[in-house]
Amino acid sequence: MSKTAIITGGSSGIGRAAVRRLSALGWTVYELSRRETGAEGVFHIPADVTDEAAVRKAVAEVWRRERNIDLLINCAGYGISGAAEFTGSTDASHQLAVNLVGTANVCSAVVPYMRKRGHGRIVNISSVAAVMPIPFQAWYSASKAGVNCYTAALANEVRPFGTEVCAVMLGDTRTGFTAARKASVQGDDVYRGRIARSVAVMEKDEQSGASPESVARKIVAIALSRRRLKPLYTVGVQYKAICLLDRAVPARLKNFILYRIYGGEG
């Protein structure tokens, strides 16, 4: 029987690269995204991860066709930037709705089918921003910290059913994520231009980052590992070092380092 995977956000960036990687390995892959049509040769089901009913309907359709769901990779997400002081509740709520609640919606839809089969793996895509909260990306960092916490809790809840869950923290990657970011410079006069300078540093780092294909290969390698999944992974040597720094240095020093890099002082 062919292995079946669902990948959210699979129409672009890392998600699309993961779809191609798993397809090349012989998997049957279903891509879920808000777009009405998907890439040629890919099983596409339109579904917005923030729409719980649409997600459940899409996952049920995959089960109806395949009678099996072995793997879920949650790649759907986006970012906002701007001063926390000037980020309204609507923008903040939507950031959490997509990155955190959207991830949870898909997990909740998939878990019953994995439980029915007695096995399955879920890989949620997170970010090193979850443990290194970046100035002027407060809500994005919060959403990914939430993904980490949600993933660790869910892993223990579904462990007895043969379902394994992990989060993979990514660093800078060259994708359309940068251009799609909802960036606000409201209040930049008050912050003496620091918002714009900080976002410029972030965008430069992202566009100098790893290719989506190389990142997707590592995500898929984790997902298909013969070992039991750990709750949390980090992709990239430099980002693994950053996460070690998070555990090794006092919080005050860590925050000062982040301020020097992303605080926008120039």
ZIQUI-V161626 format. One record per backbone hydrogen bond with DSSP energy under -0.5 kcal/mol. CO is the residue of the C=O (numbers start at 0). NH is the residue of the N-H. E is the energy in kcal/mol with one decimal. If there is no record, write none. Layout:
co:CO nh:NH e:E
co:CO nh:NH e:E
This chain:
co:2 nh:27 e:-3.2
co:3 nh:69 e:-2.1
co:3 nh:70 e:-1.5
co:4 nh:29 e:-2.7
co:5 nh:72 e:-2.6
co:6 nh:9 e:-0.6
co:6 nh:31 e:-2.5
co:7 nh:74 e:-0.9
co:8 nh:11 e:-0.9
co:11 nh:14 e:-0.7
co:11 nh:15 e:-1.5
co:12 nh:16 e:-2.1
co:13 nh:17 e:-2.3
co:14 nh:18 e:-2.2
co:15 nh:19 e:-2.2
co:16 nh:20 e:-2.2
co:17 nh:21 e:-2.6
co:18 nh:22 e:-2.4
co:19 nh:23 e:-2.3
co:20 nh:24 e:-1.0
co:21 nh:26 e:-2.3
co:22 nh:25 e:-1.7
co:26 nh:28 e:-0.7
co:27 nh:4 e:-2.6
co:28 nh:42 e:-1.0
co:29 nh:6 e:-2.7
co:29 nh:31 e:-0.5
co:30 nh:44 e:-2.5
co:31 nh:8 e:-2.3
co:31 nh:9 e:-0.9
co:32 nh:46 e:-2.6
co:38 nh:41 e:-1.7
co:41 nh:43 e:-0.8
co:42 nh:30 e:-3.5
co:44 nh:32 e:-0.9
co:46 nh:48 e:-0.5
co:47 nh:50 e:-2.3
co:49 nh:51 e:-1.0
co:50 nh:54 e:-2.4
co:51 nh:55 e:-2.3
co:52 nh:56 e:-2.1
co:53 nh:57 e:-2.3
co:54 nh:58 e:-2.6
co:55 nh:59 e:-2.2
co:56 nh:60 e:-1.7
co:57 nh:61 e:-1.8
co:58 nh:62 e:-2.3
co:59 nh:63 e:-2.4
co:60 nh:64 e:-2.1
co:61 nh:65 e:-2.6
co:62 nh:66 e:-2.8
co:69 nh:120 e:-2.0
co:70 nh:5 e:-2.5
co:71 nh:73 e:-0.5
co:71 nh:122 e:-3.1
co:72 nh:7 e:-2.0
co:72 nh:74 e:-1.1
co:73 nh:124 e:-2.0
co:78 nh:181 e:-2.3
co:80 nh:183 e:-1.7
co:82 nh:85 e:-1.0
co:82 nh:86 e:-0.5
co:83 nh:86 e:-1.1
co:85 nh:87 e:-0.7
co:87 nh:91 e:-2.3
co:88 nh:92 e:-2.7
co:89 nh:93 e:-2.1
co:90 nh:94 e:-2.1
co:91 nh:95 e:-2.0
co:92 nh:96 e:-2.6
co:93 nh:97 e:-2.3
co:94 nh:98 e:-2.1
co:95 nh:99 e:-1.7
co:95 nh:100 e:-2.5
co:96 nh:101 e:-1.4
co:99 nh:103 e:-2.2
co:100 nh:104 e:-2.7
co:101 nh:105 e:-1.8
co:102 nh:106 e:-2.2
co:103 nh:107 e:-2.8
co:104 nh:108 e:-1.5
co:105 nh:109 e:-1.9
co:106 nh:110 e:-2.7
co:107 nh:111 e:-0.6
co:109 nh:112 e:-1.0
co:109 nh:113 e:-1.8
co:110 nh:114 e:-2.8
co:111 nh:115 e:-1.8
co:112 nh:116 e:-1.5
co:113 nh:117 e:-1.5
co:113 nh:118 e:-1.4
co:119 nh:163 e:-2.5
co:120 nh:71 e:-2.3
co:121 nh:123 e:-0.5
co:121 nh:165 e:-2.2
co:122 nh:73 e:-2.7
co:123 nh:125 e:-0.6
co:123 nh:167 e:-2.5
co:125 nh:169 e:-1.4
co:126 nh:129 e:-2.2
co:127 nh:130 e:-1.2
co:127 nh:131 e:-1.6
co:133 nh:136 e:-2.0
co:135 nh:81 e:-2.4
co:136 nh:140 e:-2.8
co:137 nh:141 e:-2.2
co:138 nh:142 e:-2.2
co:139 nh:143 e:-2.0
co:140 nh:144 e:-2.3
co:141 nh:145 e:-2.1
co:142 nh:146 e:-1.5
co:143 nh:147 e:-2.1
co:144 nh:148 e:-2.2
co:145 nh:149 e:-3.0
co:146 nh:150 e:-2.7
co:147 nh:151 e:-2.2
co:148 nh:152 e:-2.1
co:149 nh:153 e:-2.9
co:150 nh:154 e:-2.6
co:151 nh:155 e:-1.2
co:152 nh:156 e:-1.6
co:153 nh:157 e:-2.3
co:154 nh:158 e:-0.8
co:157 nh:160 e:-1.8
co:157 nh:162 e:-1.4
co:158 nh:161 e:-1.8
co:161 nh:119 e:-1.0
co:163 nh:121 e:-2.6
co:165 nh:123 e:-3.0
co:166 nh:168 e:-0.6
co:166 nh:232 e:-2.4
co:167 nh:125 e:-3.0
co:167 nh:169 e:-0.6
co:168 nh:234 e:-2.3
co:169 nh:127 e:-2.3
co:171 nh:209 e:-1.9
co:172 nh:174 e:-1.3
co:173 nh:211 e:-0.6
co:174 nh:177 e:-1.0
co:175 nh:179 e:-2.1
co:176 nh:180 e:-0.9
co:177 nh:180 e:-0.8
co:180 nh:182 e:-1.3
co:181 nh:80 e:-2.1
co:184 nh:187 e:-2.3
co:186 nh:190 e:-2.0
co:187 nh:192 e:-3.2
co:188 nh:191 e:-1.0
co:190 nh:193 e:-1.6
co:192 nh:196 e:-1.9
co:193 nh:197 e:-2.4
co:194 nh:198 e:-2.4
co:195 nh:199 e:-2.0
co:196 nh:200 e:-1.8
co:197 nh:201 e:-2.2
co:198 nh:202 e:-2.7
co:199 nh:203 e:-2.1
co:200 nh:204 e:-2.3
co:201 nh:205 e:-2.5
co:202 nh:206 e:-2.4
co:203 nh:207 e:-0.9
co:204 nh:207 e:-0.5
co:205 nh:208 e:-1.6
co:209 nh:173 e:-2.9
co:210 nh:214 e:-1.9
co:211 nh:215 e:-2.6
co:212 nh:216 e:-2.1
co:213 nh:217 e:-1.4
co:214 nh:218 e:-2.2
co:215 nh:219 e:-2.8
co:216 nh:220 e:-2.2
co:217 nh:221 e:-2.1
co:218 nh:222 e:-2.5
co:219 nh:223 e:-2.1
co:221 nh:224 e:-1.3
co:230 nh:166 e:-2.2
co:232 nh:168 e:-3.4
co:233 nh:235 e:-0.5
co:235 nh:239 e:-2.2
co:236 nh:240 e:-2.0
co:237 nh:241 e:-1.7
co:238 nh:242 e:-2.1
co:239 nh:243 e:-1.8
co:240 nh:244 e:-2.2
co:241 nh:245 e:-1.8
co:242 nh:246 e:-1.2
co:243 nh:247 e:-1.5
co:244 nh:248 e:-2.3
co:249 nh:253 e:-2.4
co:250 nh:254 e:-2.5
co:251 nh:255 e:-1.7
co:252 nh:256 e:-2.3
co:253 nh:257 e:-2.2
co:254 nh:258 e:-2.1
co:255 nh:259 e:-2.2
co:256 nh:260 e:-1.8
co:257 nh:261 e:-3.3
co:258 nh:262 e:-2.0
